[in-house]
């Protein structure tokens, strides 16, 4: 190992390596939990850097929607390479299961689950950009998780520019240079279904095989308008054909709301923190569920990628003064260090006093759920606007124009 990790993490094993970087399983020294740390190569290109940032920002808007949660983002202390730490999804890819001739029922159920996650992603205003079996991780218990959002893109009327393509799963219109759309993502799901049916053809009952062939054929039609109009409808057709019990999401629509229209607020927050003087204190105010913690994470990653000295007291350290103190002690001086604190009211009173003292030493303190701190400035998270609410409804109902 020729690199230095942040002091909070201990390397366990390398999970993968490619031209643009590598991924390691690491252990959090404070919580004992395992996570995945993805770091870029020392000579990573600008596009690879953009993909890592895009993946972190995308995942930060998917809290509670089944995607791996990003825990940290920044630069390695030694060589300054950008890194991202996210929840570790343990299991094998759907591609591995297909190649190894895994039971058809397990593969089909995993694809159906992935399609449901694609639906949630679309309703959150995002396109995955690289749907394929290799990006579906199936855990030992059968749960499937869609990963690798480095090519994700915001949903827009008429589609958005594709950031990259895996030719086998790319819809014909994408290969012709046209925009990425929901129906192009349905095409990729259809190709994945065809892969499973092809591998399992001899073991599938004839009537089931014919119905699955029909679903895959409609999903992969040449003309986008002839395909299923949404990933949700593809998932429903797949479940019917394979006699799979549909995945019923327990997520309330309100849980998706903070994801919509958050970009402008996130940009304002970054600028407000840049404008905060040394020793300044900022309190992020907003109703529960307004997206305050998501905004704080995005702030942490924005400052981290800039190389700003940062101490990140997230919710996992809220009741762990030792862990919080370790974050502070990683800096020789606290002057000009930005300290971000989530769920400030859960912090141990003695450590709260230390954080206030750190601000007197020149640190910038930014806190969520802090109530009133003498001398602090307030950053108010706005309620969901009418435009964002209308946009959410439009995305949630395929018949309105998907």
N, C-alpha and C positions, 0 to 999 in steps of 0.2 A: 504494500500500500504506500503510494508516494504522495499522498495528500493529507492535509490536516482538516479534520472535521470540527464543526462547532463543539465547544466543550460539553454541551448538553447530550451529545450523541456518541455512542460507541459502535463501531463497525462490527458486524457479525459475519456476513458473507456477501459476495457479489452475486447479484441475481441476473445480470445481463450487461453486455457491453456492445456498443455499436460505434460507427464512425463519429457520431456527434457527442458521445459521452457514455456514461455508465450508470447503473442502478444498483444500490446496495441495500441490504436489509440491515437496519440499525436498531439499537435499543436506547430508549430514553432513560438516561441515568436518574432522573427525578421521579418518573412515574413507573418505570419498569416495562412500559409497553413497547412493542416492536412497531417499526414503521419502515417505509421505503424512502430512501434518499436518492433522488435523481440529480446528477451533476453533469454539467457540460464539459466537453473536452477543452483543454487549454486553448486550442486553436478553433473553437466553435465559430461558425459563421453567424452573421447578423440574423439570417432567417431561422437558424436553430435557436438562437437566443430569443427571438420573437415567439417561436413555437412554445418554448418553456414558459415564458411570461403569459402567453395566451392560455395555456393549459391551467396555470395557477389561477388566473383571473376567472376563467370559465368555471372551474370547480368551486371557487369562492361564492359563486352565485347559485350553487346547487345544494346548499345546506339542507339536509333532511330528505333529499330526493333520490337517495340510493347510490350516488356516485361517491368515490373515495374522497374523503375530506382532506384538504390541504392543511398541514399543521404549521409549516414555516416556509419562508422563501428568503433568500439572501445571497451572500457571497461567502465562499470559504475563507476562513481567517488567514490561511497561508498564501495561496496564489490568487485569491480573488475570483475564482471561477463561480458563476451563478449555480445555485442549487435550489431544489425544492424538496420538502419533506411532506409526504402524504401518508394516509392510512395504508397499511399493507394489506393487499388483497391476496390471500393465499389460496392456491389452487392451480388448475391447469387451464390453458386456453381452449376455447371451443374448437379451434383448429387442430390442437393436439388430440382432442377426443375424436374428432372426425378421422384424422389420419390413423389413429390406433384402433379404429373400428368399434368405438364405444357404443353401448346400447342406444338404439335409435330414439327411444322414449326420452332418455336423458338429454341427448343432443337437441331434440325438438323442443323440450321444455325449456332448455337454456336459451334457445333462440327466441322463443315466445317471451321469456322474461326480459331478454335484451331489447326486444321490440317495444315492450311496455316502458322500459327506461328511455328509449329513443322518443317515445311519445311525451314523456315528462320533460325531456330535454327541449323538444320542440315547443311545448307549451311555456317553457321558461324563456323562449325567445332565442334559442340557439340551434345551430345545425352542427352535428358531430364532425363531419368532414372526412371521416376515414372509417366507415363502418365495414367490418370484416370479422370473420371468426377469430382471427388472432387477437382482436381487441375486445373479446368477450372472455372474461375469466370466470370459470366455474369452480366454486368452492366445493370441498368434500361433501357437504350436505346437500349440494345441488343448486344452491343460490348462484345466480349469474350476475356479474357486474360488468358494465361497459366501462372500458378504460381508454387511456391515451387520447386526450382531447387537444393535443397540440396543433391540430389542423382545424379546430372548431371555428365557426364564423357566426356572426349575428344574423338572425332571421330578418329578411326584408321582403317586402312585396316585390315580386318579379325575380327573386333569387339574389344571391350574393356571390362574389367571386370565390372560386374554390382555391384553397391554399396549397393543395397538393392532391395527388391521385394515386390510388393503387389500381392499375389498369383493369385487372380482372373484375373488380367490384364497382368500377366507374360506369355510370350510365352513358349511353351513346352521345347524348347531348353535351356531357362534360368533356368527352374526348374531342368534341367539335368546338370546344372553347366557350360553351354557353354557361350561364350561372348555375351554382349549386342551389337546389330547391329541396323541399320535403319529398317530392316524388322521386328525386334522384337518390335520396336516402332509402326510400322504399325499394328502389331497384337493387341496392346493395344487399338489403335484407333478403330479397328474392333470390339473388345469386347464392347467398349463404344457405338458404333452404334447399336450393337445387344441389349444392354440394353434399348436404346430408342425405338427401334422397338417393343421389347417385351412389354413395358409399354403402347405404343400407338397403338398396333396392331388393336384393335377394331375400332379405329378412322381413320386409314389410308386407302385410297382407295386400293383395292386389287392389282392393277397393280403396284402402288408405293411400296406397302409392298413387293411384290415379287422382285422388282428391288433392294430395300434396303437390303433384305435378301441375294441376290446374292453378293452385294458389301461386306457385313459383312462376308459372307462365304469365299470369296476369301482372304480377309484381315486376316482371322484367320485360314488358312489352316495349317496343321501339319508341312509340309515342308516349311522352309523359302523361298526357291526358287520359290514356287508356289504362294506366296503372291504378292501384289503390290510392285514393287521395290522401291517406294519412298512414303513419306507422301503426296507429291504433286499430284501423280497419284491417290492415295486414295481420296484426296479432290476433284479432278476433277470427279471421278466416283460417289462420294456421291452427288455432286452438280447436275450432270446429272440425277441421279435416283430420287432426291427429287425436281427437277425443281427449284434449288436455283441459283441465279445469282452468278457466281464465284467471289471471292474476288480478285480484281486486285490490287496488291501491287504497290504503287507509289515509292517504294524504288529503288534507282539506285544501281547497283551492286557495284559501288565504295564505297557506304556507308558500305558495309560489309568488305571491304579490310583491314581496320586497325585492325579488330578482328583477322585476320589470322596471325599467327607467332608473336604475341605480347608478348608471355610469356618470351622469352629470354631477350627482351628489358626491360620488367618490372623488372626482377631479377637484371639486370645490374643497373637500376635506384635505386633500394632499396640499393644495395651495395654502389653506389656512394654517396648516402645521408648518409649512415652510416660512410663513410670515410670523410665527410665534417666536418671540425673543428668547434668548437663553434665560432659563429660570422661569419661563412662562408655564402656566397650567391651563389646559383646555378640558372641558367636560362635554362629552357627546351625549346629547339629550334626545329622547324619542320614546314613543310607546313601545311596550314589549311586542316583539314581532315586526318592528319597523325596519330591521336590518342593521342595527347598530354594530353587532358583533361582526357581521359580514364586512361592513365598511371598515372596521378596525383592522381586520385581517388584510383587506386590500391595501390599506394604508401601510401595514407592516411590510408587505411585499414590494410596494412602490418604493418605500424608503430603503429596503434591503437591497434591491437591484441597483439603486443609485450609489450604494456603498455608505449610506448614512449610519453612523454608530447607533446601535439599537439594542434596547433591552425589552424583551417581549414577555410580559407576564400574562399569559393566556389563562383561560378558565381552569385548565388542568393544574395550574400553580396558584390559583386563588387562595387555597387553604394550605399552601406549602411554603411557609416563609423561607425554608432552607433553599428550595428551588428558586424562589424569587431573588434571594440574596446571591445565589450563584450567577443568575443573569446579570446582576449589577456588578459583581466582582470580576466579570470577564473584561471589564474596562478599567484601565489604569486610572483614569480620571472620569468623573461623571459630567464634567462640563461639556456641553454641546451633545451629550448623548440624549436621544429621544427615548423616553420610557413609555411604553404602551401598556395599559392595564385594562383587562376585560373584567367585568363584574367586580368593580372596586369595593362595593359594600360587603363582599365576602372576605376581603383581605383581613388578615390578623391585625388588630389595632396597633400592636407594636411595630409591625412591618409598614402599616399605613404611615406612621410617624416617620419612618426611615425614607419612605418615598417622598413625603413632603420636604424632608431635610435635603434629599437629593436635588429637588428643584431649587432649593436655596443655594446649592452648590453650582448651579448653572445648567442642570438637566432640564429638558423640556418634558413635561408630564402630560400625557393625553389619556383620559380615562372614560370608560363607559360605566354608567350606573353609579356615579360618584356623589350624587346629591349636590349640595352646595359646598364648594371649597373656597375659602376666602381668597380673593384676588384672581380667581379663575375667569376665563372667558368661556362663553357657551357656543357650541356648534349644534344647531337644531336639525335633526333629520326630518325632512318634510313628509307630510302624509302623502299617500298615493294620489296622484293627480287624475283628473278626468281622462286625459289622453292616455295615460298608462293603463287605467282601468278598462277603457274601451279596447285598447290593444290586447290586453290579456284575454278578454272575452272573445275577440276575433280569433286568437290563436287556439283557444280551448275548444272551439266549435268548428270542425273541419269543413262543414257545409258553407261557412261564411267566406270561403275563398281559398282554402288550402288547395 
